Amino acid sequence: MILTSKSNPLIRETISLKEKKGRRETGLFLVEGTKMAAECRRSALEIERVILSESYAGEEYGEAVRVSDELFRVLSDEKTPQGILCRVRIPKRRLALPTGCCLLLDGVSDPGNMGAIIRTANAAGYSQLYLADCTDPYSPKSVRASMSGIFFTELYIASREEIFSALSGVPIYAADMHGENIFGFSPSGKFALAIGNEANGISEEVFRRAERTLRIPMQSEQESLNAAVAAGIAMYALRSDQFRDKR
């Protein structure tokens, strides 16, 4: 059977997952596209339902729901839909001490930056991310920008005080333009790298807890870097020893 009506309960609920309220109420988020669906399937996350367009001719996913091409365009958040969309359960995780180097995202507000930071964190080996007062990492734009990184990292969303408690004993290094040169500092052991809000930077609460403040040196003509770019540079700079012999 091919669904064609937007009034169908499953379709209505799936449309609601584009918004934070819908994701919060259902505990689900959307993953769209052939490659993203395949990567999600490879991860430990639970795919609750797969929805395919009528014309989709790719890999089958068990008990998938078929919808008309017109209806799929309503469900899709892509300009050029690929015909496959997964409803995925948002992992429920209790705050825990990080097992290695981690990120503390302090008020990151742009969904594209959020996804890009998650993507780079996964690549650079920062497998645990603690989010305080940030944009929803499970929004379609963030998920898309993470390029599957969201499937292989652990996200903890909590208040700053709760995160400070979870990071007890772990040094926090705040990325800020007024700190010491990051390329002159070599950390020992695990740490939490704090990345602040795009417009306002690191919050006062995090500054008070930070053991060091680190900056990325720039030419005097350049005032700042994009938050995701700065995060990526800082992540690799602080773990450069781990990658020196990588091929």
Secondary structure by P-SEA (a helix, b strand, c coil): ccccccccaaaaaaaacccaaaaaaccbbbbbcaaaaaaaaaccccccbbbbccccccccccbbbbbcaaaaaaaccccccccbbbbcccccccccccccbbbbbcccccaaaaaaaaaaaaaacccbbbbccccccccaaaaaaaccccccbbbbbccaaaaaaaaccbbbbbbccccccccccccccbbbbbbccccccccaaaaaaccbbbbbbbccccccccaaaaaaaaaaaaacccccccc
